[in-house]
Amino acid sequence: MRIVSFIDNGESRIGVRDQNDIIDLSIAMPELPQDLLAILQAGPELMVKIKAEASKAPKEARKPYKNVEFSPLIARPPKIICIGRNYAAHAAEGGAETPTYPEIFFRGAESLIGHKQYIIRPKCSDRLDYEGEVAVIIGKKGRHISEEDAFDHIVGYTIFNDATIRDYQRKSSQWTIGKTFDGTGAFGPELVTSDELPLGMKEVQIQTRLNGRVMQNANTRDLVFPVDYLIATLSECMTLMPGDVIVTGTPAGVGYARTPPVFMKPGDVCEIEVEGLGVLINTVADE
């Protein structure tokens, strides 16, 4: 199942993609909350019900996918946990050793934007970089989760652009300030449930294109710390909650490591394509 969050007449909506259509759940299942976080918090049984009922949706619940105004999949996730240098080649291009333990930082909800919304280059910097990544969406609460049980806690996956203000990232030994500027965390377009994807999103291609030029091209087989390891490690110290987002890291090819460096500017179009998840597209605009 493929779920989207979108705006209709100024109101938040949840939809299920059916080929070229979106089934508006506010019409097909009006008793549902129109917020993906609330749906995930209600438990996996509700997701099963949505899958069964969406196929029976009346014609008036269908909208053309191409006309949808997307919003971030989850407007305010309980946690947005990001993993740094999780591809060895990306660590190396920045002059760092391959980590032996996940490098972890957080994003704030105000940084999130949806598919086809603008990535904002802030007034204070022109060093806006792209980072194409696979994101994990937690569907089941857990603490001290084993690697063997990790996949049971995942509801699905999506695409994330961990767009970074590089000079601010370097102002501190902690990266958060460069990683959580408003309007820099593109997130979507769809939550694809785990049953439609390879286990742990292993062996899938990820590619970032800037104005049509391929900038990053890699495979998740190269993750230093795979998804099940990340969930087990994170849950040693924190309870993972439904709606939590784990952004798994970016491969080599980022802009700051190029000669000369490539930073995104207003009018640029960044596309991130992940096998099985679709394409996340965002245009850059100045604050």
C-alpha positions as CSV (number, residue, x, y, z in Angstrom):
1,M,0.0,0.0,0.0
2,R,1.2,3.5,-0.8
3,I,0.0,6.3,1.4
4,V,0.3,10.1,0.8
5,S,-0.4,13.2,2.9
6,F,-1.9,16.1,0.9
7,I,-3.8,19.3,1.2
8,D,-7.3,19.8,-0.2
9,N,-9.0,23.2,0.1
10,G,-6.6,24.1,2.9
11,E,-7.2,21.0,4.9
12,S,-5.0,18.0,5.6
13,R,-5.9,14.8,4.0
14,I,-4.6,11.2,3.8
15,G,-4.9,9.2,0.6
16,V,-4.0,5.8,-0.8
17,R,-2.4,5.7,-4.2
18,D,-4.1,3.5,-6.8
19,Q,-2.0,3.8,-10.0
20,N,-2.8,7.2,-11.4
21,D,-5.3,8.1,-8.7
22,I,-5.3,9.0,-5.1
23,I,-8.2,7.6,-3.0
24,D,-9.1,10.4,-0.6
25,L,-9.7,8.6,2.7
26,S,-11.7,11.6,4.1
27,I,-14.4,10.5,1.6
28,A,-13.8,6.7,1.4
29,M,-13.5,6.3,5.2
30,P,-14.7,9.5,6.8
31,E,-14.4,8.1,10.3
32,L,-10.6,8.0,10.1
33,P,-8.3,10.7,11.4
34,Q,-6.9,12.7,8.6
35,D,-3.4,12.6,9.9
36,L,-0.9,9.8,9.2
37,L,0.6,10.0,12.7
38,A,-2.8,9.4,14.3
39,I,-3.4,6.4,12.0
40,L,-0.1,4.9,12.9
41,Q,-0.7,5.4,16.6
42,A,-4.0,3.6,16.3
43,G,-2.1,0.3,15.5
44,P,-1.5,-2.1,12.6
45,E,-5.1,-3.3,12.6
46,L,-6.2,0.1,11.2
47,M,-3.7,-0.1,8.3
48,V,-5.1,-3.5,7.4
49,K,-8.6,-2.1,7.4
50,I,-7.6,0.9,5.2
51,K,-6.0,-1.5,2.7
52,A,-9.3,-3.5,2.5
53,E,-11.7,-0.6,2.4
54,A,-9.7,1.6,0.0
55,S,-10.2,-0.8,-2.8
56,K,-14.0,-0.3,-2.5
57,A,-13.8,3.5,-2.6
58,P,-16.5,5.3,-4.6
59,K,-15.6,7.2,-7.7
60,E,-16.0,10.6,-6.0
61,A,-13.2,9.7,-3.6
62,R,-10.7,9.4,-6.5
63,K,-8.4,12.3,-7.5
64,P,-5.8,12.4,-10.2
65,Y,-2.4,11.8,-8.6
66,K,-0.8,14.5,-10.8
67,N,-3.0,17.2,-9.4
68,V,-2.4,16.5,-5.7
69,E,-0.8,19.2,-3.5
70,F,1.5,17.1,-1.3
71,S,2.5,17.8,2.3
72,P,5.1,16.1,4.5
73,L,4.0,12.5,5.1
74,I,4.0,13.1,8.9
75,A,3.7,16.7,9.9
76,R,5.2,16.3,13.3
77,P,6.9,13.0,13.9
78,P,7.7,12.1,17.5
79,K,11.3,11.8,16.5
80,I,13.3,12.4,13.3
81,I,16.5,10.5,13.9
82,C,19.3,10.9,11.3
83,I,22.4,8.8,10.7
84,G,25.6,10.3,9.4
85,R,28.3,8.8,7.3
86,N,26.5,5.5,6.8
87,Y,28.1,4.8,3.5
88,A,31.8,4.3,3.6
89,A,32.5,6.2,0.4
90,H,30.6,9.2,1.7
91,A,32.7,9.2,4.9
92,A,35.8,8.9,2.8
93,E,34.9,11.8,0.5
94,G,34.7,14.0,3.5
95,G,38.0,12.9,4.8
96,A,36.6,10.7,7.6
97,E,37.1,7.1,8.7
98,T,34.2,4.7,8.3
99,P,32.3,4.9,11.6
100,T,32.3,2.0,14.0
101,Y,29.2,3.2,15.7
102,P,26.3,5.1,14.1
103,E,26.7,8.9,14.1
104,I,23.3,10.2,15.2
105,F,21.7,13.6,15.1
106,F,18.1,14.9,15.1
107,R,16.0,17.1,12.9
108,G,13.1,19.3,14.0
109,A,9.6,19.1,12.6
110,E,9.7,22.7,11.2
111,S,12.4,21.5,8.8
112,L,10.0,19.2,7.0
113,I,8.5,19.8,3.6
114,G,6.6,17.6,1.2
115,H,7.0,16.3,-2.4
116,K,7.1,19.2,-4.9
117,Q,7.3,21.8,-2.1
118,Y,10.2,24.3,-2.1
119,I,13.5,23.6,-0.4
120,I,14.4,26.9,1.2
121,R,17.9,28.3,0.9
122,P,18.2,30.5,4.0
123,K,19.2,34.2,4.1
124,C,22.4,33.5,6.1
125,S,24.1,31.0,3.7
126,D,24.5,30.0,0.1
127,R,26.0,26.5,0.9
128,L,22.8,24.4,0.6
129,D,23.7,20.8,-0.2
130,Y,21.6,17.8,-1.2
131,E,21.6,14.4,0.5
132,G,19.4,11.6,-1.0
133,E,18.4,9.0,1.6
134,V,16.1,6.1,2.5
135,A,13.9,6.8,5.5
136,V,12.3,4.2,7.8
137,I,8.9,4.8,9.3
138,I,8.3,3.1,12.7
139,G,4.8,1.5,13.1
140,K,5.1,-0.4,16.4
141,K,6.4,0.9,19.8
142,G,9.5,-0.8,21.1
143,R,12.5,-0.6,23.4
144,H,15.5,-3.1,23.5
145,I,14.5,-4.4,20.1
146,S,16.7,-7.3,18.8
147,E,17.9,-7.2,15.2
148,E,15.8,-10.3,14.6
149,D,12.7,-8.5,15.6
150,A,13.5,-5.1,14.1
151,F,11.5,-5.5,10.9
152,D,8.3,-6.2,12.9
153,H,8.5,-2.6,14.1
154,I,8.6,-1.0,10.6
155,V,5.4,0.0,8.9
156,G,7.2,1.2,5.7
157,Y,9.7,3.4,4.0
158,T,10.0,6.6,2.1
159,I,12.5,9.0,0.6
160,F,14.2,11.9,2.4
161,N,16.4,14.7,1.2
162,D,18.5,15.7,4.2
163,A,19.4,19.1,2.6
164,T,22.2,20.6,4.7
165,I,23.6,24.1,5.2
166,R,27.3,23.1,5.1
167,D,28.9,26.1,6.7
168,Y,26.6,25.9,9.6
169,Q,27.1,22.2,10.0
170,R,30.8,23.0,10.4
171,K,30.4,25.7,13.0
172,S,30.1,23.0,15.8
173,S,31.3,19.5,16.5
174,Q,27.6,18.6,16.6
175,W,25.9,18.8,13.2
176,T,22.4,19.6,14.2
177,I,22.5,23.3,13.5
178,G,23.3,22.7,9.8
179,K,20.7,19.9,9.5
180,T,17.5,21.4,10.8
181,F,17.0,24.7,9.0
182,D,13.3,25.4,8.3
183,G,12.2,24.0,4.9
184,T,15.2,21.8,4.2
185,G,13.9,18.3,5.0
186,A,12.0,17.0,2.0
187,F,10.0,13.9,2.9
188,G,7.9,11.7,0.6
189,P,6.1,11.4,-1.7
190,E,4.7,8.2,-0.4
191,L,4.9,5.8,2.6
192,V,5.3,2.4,0.9
193,T,4.4,-0.4,3.3
194,S,7.0,-3.0,4.0
195,D,5.1,-5.8,2.4
196,E,5.7,-4.3,-1.0
197,L,9.5,-3.9,-0.6
198,P,12.6,-5.9,-0.1
199,L,13.3,-6.8,3.6
200,G,15.1,-3.9,5.2
201,M,15.3,-2.1,1.8
202,K,18.4,-4.2,1.0
203,E,19.9,-4.2,-2.5
204,V,18.0,-1.2,-3.8
205,Q,19.4,1.6,-6.0
206,I,19.3,5.2,-4.8
207,Q,20.1,8.1,-7.1
208,T,20.1,11.9,-6.7
209,R,19.8,14.2,-9.7
210,L,20.3,17.9,-9.7
211,N,18.8,19.6,-12.8
212,G,18.9,16.2,-14.5
213,R,22.6,15.6,-13.7
214,V,23.3,12.4,-11.7
215,M,25.1,13.4,-8.5
216,Q,24.7,10.4,-6.3
217,N,24.2,6.8,-7.5
218,A,24.6,3.9,-5.1
219,N,23.0,0.8,-3.6
220,T,21.8,0.2,-0.1
221,R,23.9,-2.9,0.1
222,D,26.7,-0.4,0.9
223,L,25.1,0.8,4.1
224,V,27.6,0.5,7.0
225,F,24.8,0.0,9.5
226,P,21.7,-1.7,7.9
227,V,18.2,-0.9,9.0
228,D,17.9,-3.8,11.5
229,Y,21.1,-2.9,13.2
230,L,20.1,0.8,13.5
231,I,16.7,-0.1,15.1
232,A,18.4,-2.4,17.6
233,T,21.1,0.2,18.4
234,L,18.7,3.1,18.8
235,S,16.3,1.2,20.9
236,E,19.0,0.5,23.5
237,C,18.6,4.1,24.7
238,M,15.2,5.3,23.4
239,T,11.7,4.0,23.0
240,L,10.9,3.9,19.3
241,M,7.3,5.1,18.7
242,P,4.8,4.8,15.9
243,G,5.5,7.7,13.5
244,D,9.2,8.0,14.3
245,V,11.4,8.6,11.2
246,I,14.9,7.1,10.9
247,V,16.8,8.7,8.0
248,T,19.5,6.1,7.2
249,G,22.3,8.2,5.6
250,T,23.5,9.4,2.2
251,P,25.9,7.9,-0.3
252,A,28.9,9.6,-1.9
253,G,28.5,12.4,-4.4
254,V,27.4,15.3,-2.2
255,G,28.0,18.8,-3.5
256,Y,30.5,20.1,-0.9
257,A,33.0,17.2,-1.7
258,R,33.1,18.0,-5.4
259,T,35.8,20.1,-7.2
260,P,34.6,22.7,-7.5
261,P,31.8,22.4,-4.9
262,V,28.2,22.3,-6.1
263,F,25.6,24.0,-3.9
264,M,21.9,24.2,-4.7
265,K,20.6,27.6,-5.8
266,P,17.1,29.1,-6.5
267,G,15.4,27.4,-9.4
268,D,17.4,24.2,-9.2
269,V,15.4,21.0,-9.2
270,C,16.6,18.1,-7.0
271,E,15.2,14.6,-7.7
272,I,15.9,11.6,-5.5
273,E,14.8,8.2,-6.9
274,V,14.8,5.1,-4.8
275,E,13.9,1.7,-6.3
276,G,10.5,0.7,-5.1
277,L,9.8,4.1,-3.5
278,G,9.4,6.4,-6.5
279,V,10.9,9.9,-7.0
280,L,11.0,12.8,-4.5
281,I,11.1,16.1,-6.4
282,N,11.8,19.6,-5.0
283,T,12.7,23.0,-6.4
284,V,14.9,25.4,-4.5
285,A,13.8,28.9,-3.5
286,D,15.4,31.6,-1.5
287,E,14.0,32.4,2.0
